[in-house]
Amino acid sequence: MGILWLIATLLLVHSCSPGVCMHHGIVGGKVSIPHSRAYMVYIRDSETKTACGGILVREDFVMTAAHCNRNHLMVYLGVNDTDSLPQGIAVHPIPHPKFENKPGHDIMLLKLKTPATLNKTVKTITLPETENEEISKNCLVMGWGWQYYNKESPSRVLKEANETLIDSKNCGSADIICTEASNGPALGDSGGPLVCGNVAQGIVSYYINESSTIYRSMYTHIAHYLPWIHRTMEKPTQRPHETWKGKLDKLCKN
């Protein structure tokens, strides 16, 4: 299963050479209204040009899949057409400590070295509040991945597709939610979100070819990792500045 999963995730990660890179769109998807998904983030390794999707969850953090981790990651905010990228922001990758290139724990936070400026085209998305909250079955997946599973079909703009959650017992793991259809995420869509009821509930991880026309898309269940997410994003507490007078006062009291 580990080898099959690695192959599947490699198919979801978009790799290309400088100068000949082609970008693609969700299988069976439609073109998103430009900047209507302002939380979407385009992630790319500055050397290999390998690309993934992600979401802005706070001004200083992007969430994506752990298997998207590379040595020279840059994030691009407010992107619609990847032929017209804004200035990239360098990041510090923080993959889940238990991720081991096999199913499970496929989640990563990217700490932005320069916090985002929120505006009409750059916004954060809501995360689940609790691990066991009810999830809307009607969802949306989006990204810059292939338009066909086995055929390149370039699309430089963000695309999206409606997805319906299936029973979690069919997803194979407690930290996975999944959908099953003839459309959905493909090569290049890793790390992008599954948005259900305007809440980011999943992260594109991998897919399984159930038949010639049906694919089961597997998403890391974000709510399952809320404790780790909150700990990782917790801002360091500021210690009160202690003056020399304050130190002398303490000594005098003793």
N, C-alpha and C positions, 0 to 999 in steps of 0.2 A: 504493500500500500504506500510505503514511504517513497519508493521510486516512481510509482504512478503519479503520486501527488506532486512530486518535484517536476515531472514532465508537464503535468497540467499547469502548474504555476509558471513554468518557463514559457508556456504558450500564452499565458495571460500577460506576461511582461513584454513590452514592446522594445525591441532592439533594432538599431539601424546605424548606418555609417554616416558620418558628416557629409553633407552635400547631396545625399540620395535618400534621406529620411522621409518616409511617407507615413502620414497619420491617418487614423481610421475612426469609425464610429460604431456604437453599440449595434449588435446584430438585431435586425428588425426594428430599429429605433427611428425616431424622427428628430429633426434638427431642433435643438432647444432655442427658445427665444433668447437672443443675445443678452448675456448677463442676468438672465432670470434666475440662474442658479449661482448666485454671487459667492456662495461658500465653497464652490468647486476650486480645486487647486491642481495645477499641472506640475508634476514633479519629474525632473530629468537629471541624469548624471551628466555633468558638464564635459566629461571626457568620452564615455562610451555612447552617449545620447540615449541610453535606455530610459524609457519613460513609464510613469505610472500616474494614477489619479490619487487624489486625497481631498480632505475637507478641512477647512479652517474652523477650529473649535474654540479658539481664544486668540486674541491679538498676537500672542507669541507662541502658539502651538498649532501644528497641523497633524491630523491623524491619517494614517495610511496602513498598508499591509506590511508586516515585518519582512516578507520575502522581497519587498521592493528595496531593501537596504543596499546601498552602494557606497563607494568611497568618496564620491564628489557630488553629492546631491545638492540641487538647487530647486527652490520652489518659485512658482510664478503665479501671482494672484490676479484676479480680475480678467482671466483669459477666456476668450471665445474662440478666436482663430489662432491656432498655434504657429501660423506663419508670421504673426505679428505679436511676438512675446514682449512683455514689459521687462524691466530690469529684474533679474533673478535675485533671490535672497538666499544666502548660505544658511545651512541648518546644522544642528547637532542631533544626529539620529539616536533615539532611545527605543530599541526593539524590546519587546517583552522578554524578560530574562529566561523564560522557559521555552522560547521558540527554538526549534532544532531542525528546520527544513523538513518537516513532516506535519500532518494535520494537527492542528491545535496551536493556540497562542499566536496566531498569525495577525499580530497587531503591533503597531509602532507609532510612537509620537516623535515629531520633529520639532525641536526647539529652535525657533527663528532667532537668528543672531541680530536681526533688526525687526522689531515688532511691526505688524501690519497697521496701516492707517485705514480705518473703516470708512467706507463711503457707499455710494450707490452701486458700485460694481464689485466691492469687496466687503463681505459680511460673514459673520459666524453662523453656525447652524446649531440647533438645539440638540443636546444629547439626552438619553433616557435619564429619568430621575431615580429610578430604583431598578434592581435586578429583575424583579418579577412583575414589572408593570405589563399590562396588556398591550399587545402590538396590533396595530391595524393590519389587516391582511392585504390591503391594497397598497402597493408600494411602487417606487420609481427607482430605476438604476440608471446611471449616466456615466459617460466617459468618452475618451478619444480612442477607443479600441476598434477592432475590425468590424466591418459591416456584415461579413460572412465568416463563418467559422473556419472554412477551408479555402478561402479565396480572398486575396487582397482587393480592397475596394476603397481607395483613398477618400478621406473626409477630414478636412482640417478643423472643422467646427465641432463644438460639443453636441453630442446626441444623447437621447434618453429613450427609455422604453418602460412601459407599465409591466409590473410583475406581481404575481399573487403568491403569498407565502403558503407553503404546504405544512402538514403536521410535522412538528419538530422531531417526532420519534423516527421520521424517515431521513433525518439529516445526519445521523451517525454519531453525534457528539453533543455534549451539553453546551459547548461554547460555539455551536454552529446553528445558524438558521438557513433555510434554503428555499429555492423556488424551482419550478419545473415547467419548461415551456420550449417552444421552438425559437424563441428569441432571448436576448439577454447579453451579459458581458462576455467578451472574448479577448483575443490577443490585444494587449495594451490597456485593458481596463482595470488591472489589479489596483487595489487600494482605494478605488472609488467607493461611493456610498450606496447603500440601499436605504432609501428614505421612505418611511411609512408614517403617514399622518403628520408630515412636516417635521419629523424627528429622525435623526440618523440612527438607525437600528443595526445596520450591518456594514461590513467592509468586504468588498470583493476579494475572495481568496483563490478559489479554483472552480472548475466545473467538471462534470462527468458526462460523457456521451452515453445516454441511456439507450438511444436507438439512432436510426439515420436522420430523424427529425426532432427528437426530444433531447434536451440537455438539462441536467440538474445543476443549477448554480449554487455554490456554497459560499456563505458569508460568515465572517467572524461576528459573533453576537456581541455587540458593544457593551450592552448592559452587564454581561457576565464579567466584564473587566473594570467596572466602575471603581472599585476600591484601588486598583493599581493606577488607573487613570488619574484619580484625584490625588493620590500620593505623589505621582510623578509631576503633576502640574502645580502642586502646592508651592506657593511663593514663600521664600525664606522669611522667617519672622525677623523683624527689625528689633535689635536690642536697644533699649533706651540709652542715649548718650550719657555717660557718667562723667561729671566734671571733677576736677581736683577738689573743689569745695565739698562735693558730695562724698568723696572718699575720706576727707578729713573729718567730716561730720560723723561718718561711721566709726572712725578710729576713736574719736572723742567719746562716743556713746559706749564704746567697749572699755 
